[in-house]
Amino acid sequence: MPRPTAAQIAYGSITVIFSTLAMLLLSQTSSAVGTAVIAVSALVLGLLVAMTVPQPKSRVVALSRPVERRAEEPVPAAATHSKTAA
């Protein structure tokens, strides 16, 4: 099983936090059972969001043709003559 990416962890965590806050504020529950149900449902929702974030595709680059080699730069004519040869 591949490791989760940073995006998956971030999206899942943000989903858990915001959905928990939203459900607690909307339901206005004060019981422990209601809070536990909201917490578990937020965790499940965060897990679902994290699992649906697309995985990055492996970057396999296949060359369709060989890489062209650059021609060697021409050496200036002055550099090829030796000063000692007369």
C-alpha positions in Angstrom: 0.0 0.0 0.0 1.5 3.4 -1.0 2.1 6.0 1.6 -0.3 8.9 1.8 0.9 12.1 0.1 1.1 15.5 1.8 -2.0 16.6 -0.1 -4.0 13.6 1.1 -3.0 14.3 4.7 -3.8 18.0 4.4 -7.2 17.5 2.7 -8.2 14.8 5.2 -7.2 16.8 8.2 -8.9 20.0 7.1 -12.1 18.0 6.3 -12.1 16.5 9.8 -11.6 19.8 11.5 -14.1 21.8 9.5 -16.8 19.1 9.3 -16.6 18.6 13.1 -16.9 22.2 13.8 -19.8 22.6 11.4 -21.7 19.6 12.7 -21.2 20.6 16.3 -22.4 24.1 15.6 -25.4 23.0 13.5 -26.6 20.3 15.8 -26.0 22.2 19.0 -25.6 18.9 20.9 -24.3 18.8 24.4 -24.4 15.1 25.1 -21.4 12.9 25.0 -23.1 10.4 22.7 -23.9 13.1 20.2 -20.4 14.5 20.3 -18.9 11.0 19.8 -21.2 10.4 16.8 -20.2 13.7 15.2 -16.5 13.0 15.9 -16.6 9.5 14.3 -18.6 10.7 11.3 -16.1 13.5 10.8 -13.2 11.1 10.9 -14.9 8.8 8.4 -15.6 11.8 6.1 -12.0 12.9 6.4 -10.8 9.4 5.5 -13.0 9.3 2.5 -11.8 12.7 1.3 -8.2 11.7 1.8 -8.6 8.5 -0.1 -10.2 10.2 -3.1 -7.4 12.8 -3.6 -5.7 11.6 -6.8 -2.3 10.0 -6.4 0.5 11.6 -8.4 1.4 9.6 -11.5 4.9 8.2 -11.8 7.0 10.3 -14.1 8.5 7.7 -16.5 9.9 9.5 -19.5 10.3 7.3 -22.5 12.4 8.8 -25.3 10.9 8.2 -28.7 14.1 9.0 -30.5 17.7 9.1 -29.4 19.0 12.3 -28.0 20.9 14.3 -30.6 24.5 14.9 -29.6 25.7 18.4 -29.9 28.5 18.9 -32.4 31.7 19.9 -30.6 32.4 23.6 -30.7 35.0 24.5 -33.3 38.4 25.4 -31.8 39.7 28.8 -33.0 42.5 28.5 -35.5 44.8 30.6 -33.4 44.6 28.1 -30.5 45.7 25.2 -32.7 49.0 26.7 -33.9 51.9 26.3 -31.6 54.1 29.3 -31.0 57.2 27.1 -30.7 56.9 25.7 -34.2 58.7 28.0 -36.7 
